[in-house]
């Protein structure tokens, strides 16, 4: 193989240190940077394109519409159906309210989401990337705007190559203005998940919203505009780690978009195929007529005929394009199809296509499904078992105890009574296992101490109390005991209670 002339030139050019001096010929090493080729997908119609339309409409409707849904929780709680109330440390989702100490529910949902992605990937490949990923949804939306303003693929490519004139500038500014409006609506919708949407909207447009709201909208507007409007497939190929994780999870039994090369190769035009049939050309011609429609409709610009690639998001648009062409030329559809590698090999050997149901419901996916279901059922069980009444106790460490003038010993505690219901509740706080013990708060006279105290805890509130436990001198010794909190139940209402074990500190017995 002859040497690269560029490399030869670089090697033979002397540097100033080698004696070339200032008159040495300047040289530049070849650049390894390649300018991005614009990806302008063609318009296509088919079952997968219609499914993408439906998923995109559903995702956008959920994202933009959810903050405006209302849910009546009574007069003491917000009525927004889905709300992440950071100020009061609450997460509301319809009839479910998650408190900070119950964050394991949120962790469980995140684990379910992860296992769900594993389940979907093992069953139908990168379907998440192809249909529901936010980058995919917004890029798809922006690509439709491209076609609306610039025209279809050929018109977009011609405009991209055209010099900057009044027509190009007008089209670009119009398109970018639409991108910016969509991006602003995207960033604006996000902040409504963290505060009452109607109230925050009024404050936002009147300049009374918190500064963090404006900053959040600005950041999300810019990132949506840049990632969806300009970066596009580069996010999927270079920036996102998930395609690499998903690719490692695929095996020969996973459904992926597959080009059946044993049917399509060798490629040839319709004219070449006619000449082969007439005997004017030797050999054989496959079903692929090399029309490149599969490449033209791909949102990431790959050629699926080159095999599985990290740029393939398995959206199926190439299937729609190829099926349309096969129908037009009178050949069997399915040259590009959702297919497992095992099934592809089976078909190559002459076998009949296998059922997609068997490809989806296999041991690996059933294990993921079982794990996903078990986590969900466990969360539902825990959700149904919680009493909505909670008690937390923190014992004083300095001093650990105080010996009073009459010989009795007093310990101090900080207690939190948590009422997670949307109504006030009458509760009784008592001592268990502390012989002769009584309690009182710092708002009471010590003479009014009792074995049990009654409190009314406001709705959806944590009541913080400073409580003292006192034991007579004869019974005062280090010992375990418990605080017990019970709600005063209404007729027909299930009892709610909580119990926290702690220690009573006292002088050691002599």
Beta strands, then each sheet from edge to edge (+ up, - down):
strand 1: 82-85
strand 2: 90-93
strand 3: 96-99
strand 4: 256-259
strand 5: 336-339
strand 6: 389-395
strand 7: 402-403
strand 8: 409-419
strand 9: 425-432
strand 10: 438-441
strand 11: 452-457
strand 12: 461-471
strand 13: 479-487
strand 14: 497-504
sheet 1: 1+ 2- 3+
sheet 2: 4+ 5-
sheet 3: 6+ 8- 7+
sheet 4: 6+ 8- 12+ 10-
sheet 5: 11+ 9- 13+ 14-
end
